[in-house]
Amino acid sequence: DLLVVGSANADLVIDVERRPAAGETVLGGDLAVHPGGKGANQAVAAARLGAATALLARVGDDGHGRLLIDSLRTAGVDTAGVLVGGAPTGVALITVDPSGDNSIVVSPGANGRLTPEDVRAADGLLRTSRVVSTQLEIPLETVVEVVRSLPEGGRFVLNPSPPRPLPGEVLAACDPLIVNEHEAKVILGDSAAGDTPEDWARRLLAEGPRSVVVTLGAEGALVAETRTETERRTDESGAGVGGGVGAVGGGVDVEVTRVASVRVDAVDTTGAGDAFTAALAWRLGTGATLAEAAGYAARVGAAAVTRRGAQESFPTGAEVEAL
Ligand code: ADP
């Protein structure tokens, strides 16, 4: 089963004619409150697809926290691991102007109080999970503790968002590390300028993860994996791009596979990456190969961009099949 460890936020959204400058007050439309945060988004996305999903997170003892727990339960997420208290629920204050540009202030609140101790106390949840999926809207030391607490044979999936340099211990556990273009560039540093997405995938893999997925919006995604020389010789499929395989030393090859996107009318890409990651993590737990899981996830991500919002836009399993 899938365990998501991550953030839960209330997204407070106001449409404005113009975003305010320093010292300025502007009047906006009615406040809309949406359940969000990458952890909660992933958990809801997976549960809607039909995955048995639990969330380890922390919210405040307040109305926003109750709203989040409610929306998680409605989607079918196991909320026994959603801890309450310690700080107000995380909030994102979002103003959106008519051209769709936004300004966002995030108060991590209770997300910042999800501690390594909380991970150790959730030992039971971790032990029963095949796949554990995390992001970086919670403290990095908490993510490190997740890596150290993985059950035997448990698989670790990380979307490093918001991106920051990662300790080798965390990178080495990722199977896969899932990044979009922006996240790839931050993790690789300035030297990534001018490289192609395939270069990013190869270079990220060289930093230590067991596998890497680079998401490319409407262009789909790239999957990069190492494999042994023997596997390479016995594989007739030749599905690699840009020359297929390239040696990185030690008899280990890198194979980069392109995952096709689905052509859809994109309305709002909010949450697409969360839906993609959740779908991929769940499929891996059912025994799919990384390329198969990414192919399914691309259809989930495509479905998610056809509707407004984050959690409201996530498809059911039946909707993905119909795509
Ligand atoms: P993020 O939301 O993290 O920036 P992407 O924009 O790369 O991530 O989107 C994640 C995935 O969602 C993509 O790999 C793709 O499969 C799907 N997706 C996103 N935008 C579109 C689109 N316009 N058309 C089809 N699929 C899309």
py3Dmol code that shows the C-alpha trace and the ligand (Angstrom):
import py3Dmol

protein = """\
ATOM      1  CA  ASP A   1       0.000   0.000   0.000  1.00  0.00           C
ATOM      2  CA  LEU A   2       1.015   3.615  -0.457  1.00  0.00           C
ATOM      3  CA  LEU A   3       2.136   5.913   2.349  1.00  0.00           C
ATOM      4  CA  VAL A   4       2.521   9.608   1.585  1.00  0.00           C
ATOM      5  CA  VAL A   5       4.564  11.642   4.072  1.00  0.00           C
ATOM      6  CA  GLY A   6       4.170  15.346   3.473  1.00  0.00           C
ATOM      7  CA  SER A   7       2.378  18.642   3.782  1.00  0.00           C
ATOM      8  CA  ALA A   8      -1.252  19.598   4.134  1.00  0.00           C
ATOM      9  CA  ASN A   9      -2.222  23.228   3.518  1.00  0.00           C
ATOM     10  CA  ALA A  10      -5.323  25.325   3.213  1.00  0.00           C
ATOM     11  CA  ASP A  11      -5.058  27.344  -0.015  1.00  0.00           C
ATOM     12  CA  LEU A  12      -6.811  30.697   0.462  1.00  0.00           C
ATOM     13  CA  VAL A  13      -7.430  32.203  -2.973  1.00  0.00           C
ATOM     14  CA  ILE A  14      -8.691  35.684  -3.895  1.00  0.00           C
ATOM     15  CA  ASP A  15      -9.104  36.956  -7.453  1.00  0.00           C
ATOM     16  CA  VAL A  16      -7.919  40.565  -7.817  1.00  0.00           C
ATOM     17  CA  GLU A  17      -7.864  43.092 -10.663  1.00  0.00           C
ATOM     18  CA  ARG A  18      -4.257  43.895  -9.784  1.00  0.00           C
ATOM     19  CA  ARG A  19      -1.928  42.338  -7.224  1.00  0.00           C
ATOM     20  CA  PRO A  20      -1.115  44.882  -4.487  1.00  0.00           C
ATOM     21  CA  ALA A  21       2.214  46.722  -4.380  1.00  0.00           C
ATOM     22  CA  ALA A  22       3.998  47.538  -1.115  1.00  0.00           C
ATOM     23  CA  GLY A  23       1.783  49.582   1.198  1.00  0.00           C
ATOM     24  CA  GLU A  24      -1.232  49.162  -1.064  1.00  0.00           C
ATOM     25  CA  THR A  25      -4.648  47.676  -0.349  1.00  0.00           C
ATOM     26  CA  VAL A  26      -6.770  46.279  -3.169  1.00  0.00           C
ATOM     27  CA  LEU A  27     -10.277  44.855  -3.069  1.00  0.00           C
ATOM     28  CA  GLY A  28     -10.753  41.352  -4.435  1.00  0.00           C
ATOM     29  CA  GLY A  29     -13.485  38.817  -5.060  1.00  0.00           C
ATOM     30  CA  ASP A  30     -14.884  36.303  -2.581  1.00  0.00           C
ATOM     31  CA  LEU A  31     -12.419  34.121  -0.691  1.00  0.00           C
ATOM     32  CA  ALA A  32     -12.150  30.524  -1.905  1.00  0.00           C
ATOM     33  CA  VAL A  33     -10.659  27.929   0.469  1.00  0.00           C
ATOM     34  CA  HIS A  34      -9.192  24.803  -1.149  1.00  0.00           C
ATOM     35  CA  PRO A  35      -7.518  21.799   0.455  1.00  0.00           C
ATOM     36  CA  GLY A  36      -3.907  21.642  -0.775  1.00  0.00           C
ATOM     37  CA  GLY A  37      -0.285  20.996   0.094  1.00  0.00           C
ATOM     38  CA  LYS A  38       1.743  18.488  -1.896  1.00  0.00           C
ATOM     39  CA  GLY A  39       1.391  15.656   0.613  1.00  0.00           C
ATOM     40  CA  ALA A  40      -2.396  15.918   0.863  1.00  0.00           C
ATOM     41  CA  ASN A  41      -2.652  16.389  -2.905  1.00  0.00           C
ATOM     42  CA  GLN A  42      -0.676  13.212  -3.568  1.00  0.00           C
ATOM     43  CA  ALA A  43      -2.687  11.205  -1.057  1.00  0.00           C
ATOM     44  CA  VAL A  44      -6.005  12.364  -2.526  1.00  0.00           C
ATOM     45  CA  ALA A  45      -4.802  11.728  -6.096  1.00  0.00           C
ATOM     46  CA  ALA A  46      -3.778   8.147  -5.290  1.00  0.00           C
ATOM     47  CA  ALA A  47      -6.939   7.371  -3.309  1.00  0.00           C
ATOM     48  CA  ARG A  48      -9.158   8.639  -6.152  1.00  0.00           C
ATOM     49  CA  LEU A  49      -7.382   6.268  -8.511  1.00  0.00           C
ATOM     50  CA  GLY A  50      -8.286   3.404  -6.174  1.00  0.00           C
ATOM     51  CA  ALA A  51      -5.025   3.048  -4.224  1.00  0.00           C
ATOM     52  CA  ALA A  52      -5.090   2.071  -0.540  1.00  0.00           C
ATOM     53  CA  THR A  53      -3.406   5.250   0.700  1.00  0.00           C
ATOM     54  CA  ALA A  54      -2.390   6.639   4.069  1.00  0.00           C
ATOM     55  CA  LEU A  55      -1.027  10.110   4.849  1.00  0.00           C
ATOM     56  CA  LEU A  56       1.481  10.996   7.553  1.00  0.00           C
ATOM     57  CA  ALA A  57       1.189  14.754   8.053  1.00  0.00           C
ATOM     58  CA  ARG A  58       0.498  17.421  10.692  1.00  0.00           C
ATOM     59  CA  VAL A  59      -2.264  20.018  10.769  1.00  0.00           C
ATOM     60  CA  GLY A  60      -3.305  22.548  13.415  1.00  0.00           C
ATOM     61  CA  ASP A  61      -6.141  22.137  15.890  1.00  0.00           C
ATOM     62  CA  ASP A  62      -8.265  24.584  13.877  1.00  0.00           C
ATOM     63  CA  GLY A  63     -10.911  24.893  11.176  1.00  0.00           C
ATOM     64  CA  HIS A  64      -8.440  24.534   8.310  1.00  0.00           C
ATOM     65  CA  GLY A  65      -7.110  21.325   9.824  1.00  0.00           C
ATOM     66  CA  ARG A  66     -10.616  19.898  10.139  1.00  0.00           C
ATOM     67  CA  LEU A  67     -11.380  20.892   6.538  1.00  0.00           C
ATOM     68  CA  LEU A  68      -8.260  19.060   5.348  1.00  0.00           C
ATOM     69  CA  ILE A  69      -8.941  15.901   7.323  1.00  0.00           C
ATOM     70  CA  ASP A  70     -12.499  15.965   6.001  1.00  0.00           C
ATOM     71  CA  SER A  71     -11.444  16.215   2.361  1.00  0.00           C
ATOM     72  CA  LEU A  72      -8.866  13.446   2.838  1.00  0.00           C
ATOM     73  CA  ARG A  73     -11.479  11.130   4.357  1.00  0.00           C
ATOM     74  CA  THR A  74     -13.975  11.927   1.613  1.00  0.00           C
ATOM     75  CA  ALA A  75     -11.380  10.880  -0.960  1.00  0.00           C
ATOM     76  CA  GLY A  76     -10.817   7.619   0.949  1.00  0.00           C
ATOM     77  CA  VAL A  77      -7.402   8.404   2.466  1.00  0.00           C
ATOM     78  CA  ASP A  78      -6.506   6.688   5.775  1.00  0.00           C
ATOM     79  CA  THR A  79      -6.029   9.694   8.107  1.00  0.00           C
ATOM     80  CA  ALA A  80      -4.907   7.815  11.235  1.00  0.00           C
ATOM     81  CA  GLY A  81      -1.430   9.291  10.603  1.00  0.00           C
ATOM     82  CA  VAL A  82      -2.609  12.897  10.318  1.00  0.00           C
ATOM     83  CA  LEU A  83      -1.382  14.446  13.568  1.00  0.00           C
ATOM     84  CA  VAL A  84      -3.108  17.469  15.072  1.00  0.00           C
ATOM     85  CA  GLY A  85      -1.619  20.421  16.955  1.00  0.00           C
ATOM     86  CA  GLY A  86       1.688  22.169  17.615  1.00  0.00           C
ATOM     87  CA  ALA A  87       1.050  25.130  15.307  1.00  0.00           C
ATOM     88  CA  PRO A  88      -1.716  26.479  13.055  1.00  0.00           C
ATOM     89  CA  THR A  89      -2.466  24.504   9.889  1.00  0.00           C
ATOM     90  CA  GLY A  90      -0.183  25.436   6.992  1.00  0.00           C
ATOM     91  CA  VAL A  91      -1.695  28.110   4.751  1.00  0.00           C
ATOM     92  CA  ALA A  92      -0.998  29.473   1.286  1.00  0.00           C
ATOM     93  CA  LEU A  93      -2.329  33.017   0.718  1.00  0.00           C
ATOM     94  CA  ILE A  94      -2.825  33.320  -3.028  1.00  0.00           C
ATOM     95  CA  THR A  95      -3.870  36.347  -5.087  1.00  0.00           C
ATOM     96  CA  VAL A  96      -4.580  35.789  -8.772  1.00  0.00           C
ATOM     97  CA  ASP A  97      -4.895  38.564 -11.361  1.00  0.00           C
ATOM     98  CA  PRO A  98      -6.983  38.370 -14.565  1.00  0.00           C
ATOM     99  CA  SER A  99      -4.011  37.174 -16.632  1.00  0.00           C
ATOM    100  CA  GLY A 100      -3.624  34.232 -14.222  1.00  0.00           C
ATOM    101  CA  ASP A 101      -0.381  35.501 -12.645  1.00  0.00           C
ATOM    102  CA  ASN A 102      -0.321  34.983  -8.915  1.00  0.00           C
ATOM    103  CA  SER A 103       1.478  36.078  -5.752  1.00  0.00           C
ATOM    104  CA  ILE A 104       1.713  33.513  -2.986  1.00  0.00           C
ATOM    105  CA  VAL A 105       2.726  33.666   0.669  1.00  0.00           C
ATOM    106  CA  VAL A 106       3.114  30.295   2.382  1.00  0.00           C
ATOM    107  CA  SER A 107       3.003  29.819   6.143  1.00  0.00           C
ATOM    108  CA  PRO A 108       4.233  26.241   6.694  1.00  0.00           C
ATOM    109  CA  GLY A 109       2.711  26.191  10.202  1.00  0.00           C
ATOM    110  CA  ALA A 110       2.132  22.640  11.402  1.00  0.00           C
ATOM    111  CA  ASN A 111       3.957  21.181   8.358  1.00  0.00           C
ATOM    112  CA  GLY A 112       7.176  22.564   9.858  1.00  0.00           C
ATOM    113  CA  ARG A 113       6.423  20.673  13.075  1.00  0.00           C
ATOM    114  CA  LEU A 114       6.246  17.220  11.480  1.00  0.00           C
ATOM    115  CA  THR A 115       9.356  15.834  13.171  1.00  0.00           C
ATOM    116  CA  PRO A 116      11.625  12.776  12.873  1.00  0.00           C
ATOM    117  CA  GLU A 117      10.047  11.718  16.172  1.00  0.00           C
ATOM    118  CA  ASP A 118       6.634  11.690  14.460  1.00  0.00           C
ATOM    119  CA  VAL A 119       8.082   9.389  11.783  1.00  0.00           C
ATOM    120  CA  ARG A 120       9.471   6.999  14.405  1.00  0.00           C
ATOM    121  CA  ALA A 121       6.094   6.978  16.170  1.00  0.00           C
ATOM    122  CA  ALA A 122       4.408   6.037  12.863  1.00  0.00           C
ATOM    123  CA  ASP A 123       6.464   2.856  12.637  1.00  0.00           C
ATOM    124  CA  GLY A 124       3.324   0.743  12.131  1.00  0.00           C
ATOM    125  CA  LEU A 125       2.263   2.756   9.079  1.00  0.00           C
ATOM    126  CA  LEU A 126       5.734   2.540   7.551  1.00  0.00           C
ATOM    127  CA  ARG A 127       6.049  -1.198   8.083  1.00  0.00           C
ATOM    128  CA  THR A 128       2.860  -1.936   6.125  1.00  0.00           C
ATOM    129  CA  SER A 129       3.776   0.271   3.137  1.00  0.00           C
ATOM    130  CA  ARG A 130       5.285  -0.986  -0.099  1.00  0.00           C
ATOM    131  CA  VAL A 131       5.972   2.510  -1.362  1.00  0.00           C
ATOM    132  CA  VAL A 132       6.582   5.720   0.589  1.00  0.00           C
ATOM    133  CA  SER A 133       6.248   8.989  -1.313  1.00  0.00           C
ATOM    134  CA  THR A 134       7.543  12.328  -0.006  1.00  0.00           C
ATOM    135  CA  GLN A 135       8.130  15.953  -1.047  1.00  0.00           C
ATOM    136  CA  LEU A 136      10.019  18.832   0.594  1.00  0.00           C
ATOM    137  CA  GLU A 137       7.237  20.928   2.153  1.00  0.00           C
ATOM    138  CA  ILE A 138       8.164  19.305   5.492  1.00  0.00           C
ATOM    139  CA  PRO A 139      11.533  19.528   7.330  1.00  0.00           C
ATOM    140  CA  LEU A 140      14.409  17.813   5.519  1.00  0.00           C
ATOM    141  CA  GLU A 141      15.433  15.942   8.689  1.00  0.00           C
ATOM    142  CA  THR A 142      11.957  14.378   8.683  1.00  0.00           C
ATOM    143  CA  VAL A 143      12.507  13.144   5.119  1.00  0.00           C
ATOM    144  CA  VAL A 144      15.894  11.761   6.208  1.00  0.00           C
ATOM    145  CA  GLU A 145      14.163   9.864   9.025  1.00  0.00           C
ATOM    146  CA  VAL A 146      11.683   8.408   6.513  1.00  0.00           C
ATOM    147  CA  VAL A 147      14.620   7.078   4.482  1.00  0.00           C
ATOM    148  CA  ARG A 148      16.134   5.515   7.621  1.00  0.00           C
ATOM    149  CA  SER A 149      12.788   3.972   8.617  1.00  0.00           C
ATOM    150  CA  LEU A 150      11.946   2.310   5.286  1.00  0.00           C
ATOM    151  CA  PRO A 151      10.781  -1.275   5.682  1.00  0.00           C
ATOM    152  CA  GLU A 152      12.767  -4.120   4.113  1.00  0.00           C
ATOM    153  CA  GLY A 153      12.041  -4.000   0.378  1.00  0.00           C
ATOM    154  CA  GLY A 154      10.111  -0.733   0.736  1.00  0.00           C
ATOM    155  CA  ARG A 155      10.451   1.715  -2.127  1.00  0.00           C
ATOM    156  CA  PHE A 156      11.122   5.431  -1.670  1.00  0.00           C
ATOM    157  CA  VAL A 157       9.810   8.035  -4.118  1.00  0.00           C
ATOM    158  CA  LEU A 158      10.747  11.719  -3.789  1.00  0.00           C
ATOM    159  CA  ASN A 159       9.517  14.804  -5.599  1.00  0.00           C
ATOM    160  CA  PRO A 160      11.974  17.434  -4.282  1.00  0.00           C
ATOM    161  CA  SER A 161       9.566  20.367  -4.288  1.00  0.00           C
ATOM    162  CA  PRO A 162      10.302  23.078  -3.352  1.00  0.00           C
ATOM    163  CA  PRO A 163      13.776  22.116  -4.605  1.00  0.00           C
ATOM    164  CA  ARG A 164      16.947  22.350  -2.521  1.00  0.00           C
ATOM    165  CA  PRO A 165      20.253  20.493  -2.476  1.00  0.00           C
ATOM    166  CA  LEU A 166      19.785  16.993  -1.060  1.00  0.00           C
ATOM    167  CA  PRO A 167      22.049  14.926   1.217  1.00  0.00           C
ATOM    168  CA  GLY A 168      23.593  11.872  -0.449  1.00  0.00           C
ATOM    169  CA  GLU A 169      21.718   9.572   1.911  1.00  0.00           C
ATOM    170  CA  VAL A 170      18.367  10.835   0.589  1.00  0.00           C
ATOM    171  CA  LEU A 171      19.433  10.864  -3.075  1.00  0.00           C
ATOM    172  CA  ALA A 172      20.707   7.296  -2.846  1.00  0.00           C
ATOM    173  CA  ALA A 173      17.314   6.081  -1.591  1.00  0.00           C
ATOM    174  CA  CYS A 174      15.233   7.653  -4.395  1.00  0.00           C
ATOM    175  CA  ASP A 175      13.698   5.096  -6.748  1.00  0.00           C
ATOM    176  CA  PRO A 176      12.759   7.280  -8.522  1.00  0.00           C
ATOM    177  CA  LEU A 177      13.632  10.928  -7.926  1.00  0.00           C
ATOM    178  CA  ILE A 178      10.859  12.803  -9.791  1.00  0.00           C
ATOM    179  CA  VAL A 179      11.628  16.360 -10.954  1.00  0.00           C
ATOM    180  CA  ASN A 180      10.194  18.930 -13.319  1.00  0.00           C
ATOM    181  CA  GLU A 181      12.464  21.233 -15.322  1.00  0.00           C
ATOM    182  CA  HIS A 182      12.803  23.822 -12.545  1.00  0.00           C
ATOM    183  CA  GLU A 183      13.572  21.231  -9.866  1.00  0.00           C
ATOM    184  CA  ALA A 184      16.131  19.522 -12.111  1.00  0.00           C
ATOM    185  CA  LYS A 185      17.959  22.818 -12.631  1.00  0.00           C
ATOM    186  CA  VAL A 186      18.066  23.685  -8.916  1.00  0.00           C
ATOM    187  CA  ILE A 187      19.371  20.259  -7.926  1.00  0.00           C
ATOM    188  CA  LEU A 188      21.988  20.220 -10.684  1.00  0.00           C
ATOM    189  CA  GLY A 189      22.993  23.851 -10.058  1.00  0.00           C
ATOM    190  CA  ASP A 190      23.991  26.559 -12.559  1.00  0.00           C
ATOM    191  CA  SER A 191      25.872  24.137 -14.747  1.00  0.00           C
ATOM    192  CA  ALA A 192      22.550  22.754 -16.005  1.00  0.00           C
ATOM    193  CA  ALA A 193      22.075  25.731 -18.338  1.00  0.00           C
ATOM    194  CA  GLY A 194      22.101  24.696 -21.987  1.00  0.00           C
ATOM    195  CA  ASP A 195      21.628  21.014 -21.252  1.00  0.00           C
ATOM    196  CA  THR A 196      18.761  19.044 -22.768  1.00  0.00           C
ATOM    197  CA  PRO A 197      16.213  17.256 -20.544  1.00  0.00           C
ATOM    198  CA  GLU A 198      17.953  14.007 -21.405  1.00  0.00           C
ATOM    199  CA  ASP A 199      21.234  15.453 -20.111  1.00  0.00           C
ATOM    200  CA  TRP A 200      19.485  16.433 -16.860  1.00  0.00           C
ATOM    201  CA  ALA A 201      18.120  12.915 -16.465  1.00  0.00           C
ATOM    202  CA  ARG A 202      21.570  11.354 -16.964  1.00  0.00           C
ATOM    203  CA  ARG A 203      23.331  13.831 -14.699  1.00  0.00           C
ATOM    204  CA  LEU A 204      20.730  13.500 -11.952  1.00  0.00           C
ATOM    205  CA  LEU A 205      21.117   9.736 -12.084  1.00  0.00           C
ATOM    206  CA  ALA A 206      24.871  10.169 -11.698  1.00  0.00           C
ATOM    207  CA  GLU A 207      24.215  12.022  -8.387  1.00  0.00           C
ATOM    208  CA  GLY A 208      23.098   8.753  -6.806  1.00  0.00           C
ATOM    209  CA  PRO A 209      19.371   7.961  -7.175  1.00  0.00           C
ATOM    210  CA  ARG A 210      18.459   4.453  -8.302  1.00  0.00           C
ATOM    211  CA  SER A 211      16.228   5.966 -10.971  1.00  0.00           C
ATOM    212  CA  VAL A 212      15.108   9.392 -12.198  1.00  0.00           C
ATOM    213  CA  VAL A 213      11.950  10.723 -13.843  1.00  0.00           C
ATOM    214  CA  VAL A 214      11.949  14.172 -15.462  1.00  0.00           C
ATOM    215  CA  THR A 215       8.444  15.508 -16.144  1.00  0.00           C
ATOM    216  CA  LEU A 216       8.086  17.784 -19.159  1.00  0.00           C
ATOM    217  CA  GLY A 217       4.519  19.119 -18.995  1.00  0.00           C
ATOM    218  CA  ALA A 218       2.757  18.651 -22.350  1.00  0.00           C
ATOM    219  CA  GLU A 219       5.861  16.832 -23.625  1.00  0.00           C
ATOM    220  CA  GLY A 220       5.343  13.918 -21.222  1.00  0.00           C
ATOM    221  CA  ALA A 221       8.326  12.642 -19.252  1.00  0.00           C
ATOM    222  CA  LEU A 222      11.730  10.940 -19.395  1.00  0.00           C
ATOM    223  CA  VAL A 223      12.677   7.889 -17.348  1.00  0.00           C
ATOM    224  CA  ALA A 224      16.354   7.218 -16.604  1.00  0.00           C
ATOM    225  CA  GLU A 225      17.562   3.985 -15.055  1.00  0.00           C
ATOM    226  CA  THR A 226      20.834   2.177 -14.692  1.00  0.00           C
ATOM    227  CA  ARG A 227      21.009  -1.396 -15.817  1.00  0.00           C
ATOM    228  CA  THR A 228      23.678  -4.008 -16.088  1.00  0.00           C
ATOM    229  CA  GLU A 229      25.507  -4.893 -19.270  1.00  0.00           C
ATOM    230  CA  THR A 230      23.786  -8.286 -19.384  1.00  0.00           C
ATOM    231  CA  GLU A 231      20.319  -6.759 -19.262  1.00  0.00           C
ATOM    232  CA  ARG A 232      21.311  -4.366 -22.021  1.00  0.00           C
ATOM    233  CA  ARG A 233      22.469  -7.173 -24.286  1.00  0.00           C
ATOM    234  CA  THR A 234      19.369  -9.292 -23.771  1.00  0.00           C
ATOM    235  CA  ASP A 235      16.950  -6.401 -24.282  1.00  0.00           C
ATOM    236  CA  GLU A 236      15.759  -6.285 -27.888  1.00  0.00           C
ATOM    237  CA  SER A 237      13.330  -3.381 -27.457  1.00  0.00           C
ATOM    238  CA  GLY A 238      15.779  -0.541 -28.140  1.00  0.00           C
ATOM    239  CA  ALA A 239      13.377   1.959 -26.626  1.00  0.00           C
ATOM    240  CA  GLY A 240      16.005   4.503 -25.598  1.00  0.00           C
ATOM    241  CA  VAL A 241      16.249   7.977 -27.082  1.00  0.00           C
ATOM    242  CA  GLY A 242      19.241   9.999 -28.213  1.00  0.00           C
ATOM    243  CA  GLY A 243      21.495   7.021 -28.757  1.00  0.00           C
ATOM    244  CA  GLY A 244      19.880   4.784 -26.156  1.00  0.00           C
ATOM    245  CA  VAL A 245      22.548   3.836 -23.690  1.00  0.00           C
ATOM    246  CA  GLY A 246      25.658   5.583 -22.484  1.00  0.00           C
ATOM    247  CA  ALA A 247      28.281   4.123 -20.213  1.00  0.00           C
ATOM    248  CA  VAL A 248      28.839   5.842 -16.886  1.00  0.00           C
ATOM    249  CA  GLY A 249      31.540   3.442 -15.758  1.00  0.00           C
ATOM    250  CA  GLY A 250      31.750   0.289 -13.675  1.00  0.00           C
ATOM    251  CA  GLY A 251      29.945  -1.784 -16.297  1.00  0.00           C
ATOM    252  CA  VAL A 252      26.675   0.006 -15.551  1.00  0.00           C
ATOM    253  CA  ASP A 253      24.694   1.539 -18.388  1.00  0.00           C
ATOM    254  CA  VAL A 254      22.120   4.282 -18.346  1.00  0.00           C
ATOM    255  CA  GLU A 255      18.958   3.961 -20.347  1.00  0.00           C
ATOM    256  CA  VAL A 256      16.729   6.945 -20.969  1.00  0.00           C
ATOM    257  CA  THR A 257      13.189   6.212 -22.127  1.00  0.00           C
ATOM    258  CA  ARG A 258      10.678   8.783 -23.317  1.00  0.00           C
ATOM    259  CA  VAL A 259       7.169   8.511 -21.916  1.00  0.00           C
ATOM    260  CA  ALA A 260       4.598   9.892 -24.340  1.00  0.00           C
ATOM    261  CA  SER A 261       2.138  12.501 -23.147  1.00  0.00           C
ATOM    262  CA  VAL A 262      -1.559  12.448 -23.896  1.00  0.00           C
ATOM    263  CA  ARG A 263      -2.867  15.341 -25.977  1.00  0.00           C
ATOM    264  CA  VAL A 264      -5.533  17.203 -24.006  1.00  0.00           C
ATOM    265  CA  ASP A 265      -6.983  20.719 -23.761  1.00  0.00           C
ATOM    266  CA  ALA A 266      -5.038  22.054 -20.791  1.00  0.00           C
ATOM    267  CA  VAL A 267      -7.139  24.331 -18.562  1.00  0.00           C
ATOM    268  CA  ASP A 268      -5.076  24.497 -15.348  1.00  0.00           C
ATOM    269  CA  THR A 269      -1.829  22.654 -14.619  1.00  0.00           C
ATOM    270  CA  THR A 270      -2.040  23.124 -10.817  1.00  0.00           C
ATOM    271  CA  GLY A 271      -1.427  19.802  -9.106  1.00  0.00           C
ATOM    272  CA  ALA A 272      -0.439  17.923 -12.286  1.00  0.00           C
ATOM    273  CA  GLY A 273       2.946  17.026 -10.850  1.00  0.00           C
ATOM    274  CA  ASP A 274       1.371  15.820  -7.591  1.00  0.00           C
ATOM    275  CA  ALA A 275      -1.118  13.631  -9.472  1.00  0.00           C
ATOM    276  CA  PHE A 276       1.694  12.273 -11.677  1.00  0.00           C
ATOM    277  CA  THR A 277       3.904  11.386  -8.688  1.00  0.00           C
ATOM    278  CA  ALA A 278       1.071   9.777  -6.720  1.00  0.00           C
ATOM    279  CA  ALA A 279      -0.033   7.659  -9.674  1.00  0.00           C
ATOM    280  CA  LEU A 280       3.510   6.542 -10.412  1.00  0.00           C
ATOM    281  CA  ALA A 281       4.230   5.634  -6.778  1.00  0.00           C
ATOM    282  CA  TRP A 282       1.025   3.608  -6.535  1.00  0.00           C
ATOM    283  CA  ARG A 283       1.655   1.682  -9.781  1.00  0.00           C
ATOM    284  CA  LEU A 284       5.190   0.810  -8.665  1.00  0.00           C
ATOM    285  CA  GLY A 285       3.690  -0.763  -5.552  1.00  0.00           C
ATOM    286  CA  THR A 286       1.456  -2.978  -7.709  1.00  0.00           C
ATOM    287  CA  GLY A 287       4.510  -4.390  -9.494  1.00  0.00           C
ATOM    288  CA  ALA A 288       4.618  -2.188 -12.608  1.00  0.00           C
ATOM    289  CA  THR A 289       7.999  -1.371 -14.128  1.00  0.00           C
ATOM    290  CA  LEU A 290       9.121   2.241 -13.853  1.00  0.00           C
ATOM    291  CA  ALA A 291       8.351   2.889 -17.546  1.00  0.00           C
ATOM    292  CA  GLU A 292       4.873   1.346 -17.198  1.00  0.00           C
ATOM    293  CA  ALA A 293       4.162   3.326 -14.040  1.00  0.00           C
ATOM    294  CA  ALA A 294       5.321   6.558 -15.699  1.00  0.00           C
ATOM    295  CA  GLY A 295       3.121   5.864 -18.722  1.00  0.00           C
ATOM    296  CA  TYR A 296       0.092   5.496 -16.485  1.00  0.00           C
ATOM    297  CA  ALA A 297       1.106   8.586 -14.477  1.00  0.00           C
ATOM    298  CA  ALA A 298       1.331  10.640 -17.681  1.00  0.00           C
ATOM    299  CA  ARG A 299      -2.315   9.840 -18.398  1.00  0.00           C
ATOM    300  CA  VAL A 300      -3.260  10.826 -14.838  1.00  0.00           C
ATOM    301  CA  GLY A 301      -1.308  14.099 -15.145  1.00  0.00           C
ATOM    302  CA  ALA A 302      -2.972  14.833 -18.481  1.00  0.00           C
ATOM    303  CA  ALA A 303      -6.433  14.213 -17.031  1.00  0.00           C
ATOM    304  CA  ALA A 304      -5.624  16.517 -14.104  1.00  0.00           C
ATOM    305  CA  VAL A 305      -4.839  19.496 -16.376  1.00  0.00           C
ATOM    306  CA  THR A 306      -8.243  19.312 -18.073  1.00  0.00           C
ATOM    307  CA  ARG A 307      -9.985  20.627 -14.931  1.00  0.00           C
ATOM    308  CA  ARG A 308      -9.446  23.642 -12.634  1.00  0.00           C
ATOM    309  CA  GLY A 309      -7.889  23.363  -9.194  1.00  0.00           C
ATOM    310  CA  ALA A 310      -5.628  20.770  -7.608  1.00  0.00           C
ATOM    311  CA  GLN A 311      -7.491  18.055  -5.682  1.00  0.00           C
ATOM    312  CA  GLU A 312     -10.770  18.868  -7.464  1.00  0.00           C
ATOM    313  CA  SER A 313      -9.054  18.126 -10.781  1.00  0.00           C
ATOM    314  CA  PHE A 314      -7.740  14.643  -9.973  1.00  0.00           C
ATOM    315  CA  PRO A 315      -9.286  11.825 -12.044  1.00  0.00           C
ATOM    316  CA  THR A 316     -10.755   8.534 -10.888  1.00  0.00           C
ATOM    317  CA  GLY A 317      -9.346   5.274 -12.220  1.00  0.00           C
ATOM    318  CA  ALA A 318     -12.296   4.973 -14.614  1.00  0.00           C
ATOM    319  CA  GLU A 319     -11.629   8.460 -16.024  1.00  0.00           C
ATOM    320  CA  VAL A 320      -7.998   7.537 -16.679  1.00  0.00           C
ATOM    321  CA  GLU A 321      -9.056   4.357 -18.510  1.00  0.00           C
ATOM    322  CA  ALA A 322     -11.437   6.430 -20.664  1.00  0.00           C
ATOM    323  CA  LEU A 323      -8.659   8.830 -21.699  1.00  0.00           C
TER     324      LEU A 323
END
"""
ligand_1 = """\
27
ADP
P 4.755 20.107 -12.464
O 3.286 20.299 -12.263
O 5.449 19.511 -11.279
O 5.475 21.293 -13.027
P 4.600 18.976 -15.136
O 4.047 20.278 -15.587
O 5.800 18.439 -15.830
O 4.893 18.944 -13.566
O 3.411 17.919 -15.255
C 3.483 16.614 -14.736
C 2.937 15.637 -15.748
O 1.561 15.925 -16.030
C 3.652 15.662 -17.092
O 4.760 14.811 -17.106
C 2.568 15.164 -18.033
O 2.492 13.758 -18.020
C 1.288 15.738 -17.416
N 0.966 17.033 -18.038
C 1.233 18.273 -17.542
N 0.808 19.239 -18.389
C 0.257 18.603 -19.454
C -0.368 19.019 -20.683
N -0.504 20.325 -20.982
N -0.810 18.059 -21.532
C -0.690 16.744 -21.243
N -0.101 16.287 -20.111
C 0.360 17.194 -19.229
"""
view = py3Dmol.view(width=600, height=400)
view.addModel(protein, "pdb")
view.setStyle({"model": 0}, {"cartoon": {"style": "trace"}})
view.addModel(ligand_1, "xyz")
view.setStyle({"model": 1}, {"stick": {}})
view.zoomTo()
view.show()
